[in-house]
Amino acid sequence: MQRHDYLIIGGGMVAANAVNGIREHDRHGSIAILGAEPDGPVTRPALSKKLWTDPDFTYDKIWMQPEQDDHTTLYTDTRVQSIDRDEKTVMTVSGEVYGYGKLLLATGGTPVTLDALPAGERVLYFRTVRDYDRLRELSSGQRHIVVVGGSYIGTEIAAALVQNDTRVTLVSPEEVLGSRMFPLSLASRFHQTYLDQGVTLQGGRRVDTGRVHGDRVTLSLDDGSTLEADAVVFGLGVTPNVELAENAGLEVDDGVVVNERLQTADEHIFAAGDIARYPDRILGRQRIEHVDHANQSGVTVGHIMAGSGETYDHTPYFYSTVFDMAYKAVGTLDSSLETIEAWASPQQQGVVYYLKGGKVKGVLQLNMDPDKLDEARQVLAAPSEQSEETLKGRIEIA
């Protein structure tokens, strides 16, 4: 059995940041990362964004390099099966046992899949570097790819593909693309942008089933119609990987429940990133699946595990960039809430506030300076009731 001062389960962005955070306080403690994927940590957002649209962002730039030293070891293709909290050990599916002083759960999420259409060479549930590599092989040359899902991954992949010589059909449950997040005026522009760029939109539709036959995929939609393509890419969201924590007797509630120090009820076990359900100082208890949270919670939990007395006080933002629309947001984007819009020009640059009972629940900024995010957090933290009069002009747009 190997024993480490710090053991990290999960080999993604949180792990890389946690190593760097630990090393800011402890230069020599032994660290091991147990990653289930065949590759080390990568900047996962680039797989659906910059690698497709930024010629200066080359493939070699996706790899994250946690601080390298003689006391840090990365294990890939290593899946953990169980945690023994009494012995402070974990066991992998192949039978190896690793002991720990402090344990970080950074297991991320697993893509939601359809039982009727399992993953394969032409059916991708997009998440990993291998998915990106395979999609590159299948795309371009005016091949036809169907993208299923109208949220972040689906819309980003559809935009990426159509800008790389690929015919794209995007299937989403919304009649107007983006209408679950954006007020109708902005959603209509979002929808029209995809049409203008050559994406075929199948709104108000879901995939019932499908089959692969040779080098083709046929999908059956819920209205009885069918689509045939060279491949299909699903972006249906992810499910947090909480089984290890649950089986170890830790509290789970749509994520692993932690305190303001990202610590579970077991003082030796922490959780960060996608799986952590933590008490946000502005938004209340949250589970967030975005890159800013992975970066910030990873560094902070590394500090804390190595002895820092700090708490996780960051309220993360999330973002997406498709075509000429780059938006960043903090809080909840739900078009069923009351929305107040402020634009500097016809929806080229502006702010959307989302309110419930006079309280701002989310702030979206379109094509604006990222330095304005702290102003969005201040609006969210304001205790007083807000209205169109108090919000318009609150965040300077131009």
Helices and strands as residue ranges (DSSP letters): E 2-9, H 13-23, E 31-34, G 44-47, H 50-53, G 59-62, E 72-75, E 80-84, E 89-92, E 97-105, E 109-111, E 123-125, H 129-138, E 144-148, H 152-162, E 167-172, H 184-196, E 200-203, E 207-213, E 216-221, E 226-229, E 231-234, E 238-240, H 243-247, E 256-257, E 269-271, G 273-275, E 276-280, E 284-286, H 291-305, E 318-322, E 325-331, E 338-343, E 350-356, E 359-366, G 370-372, H 373-381, H 388-391
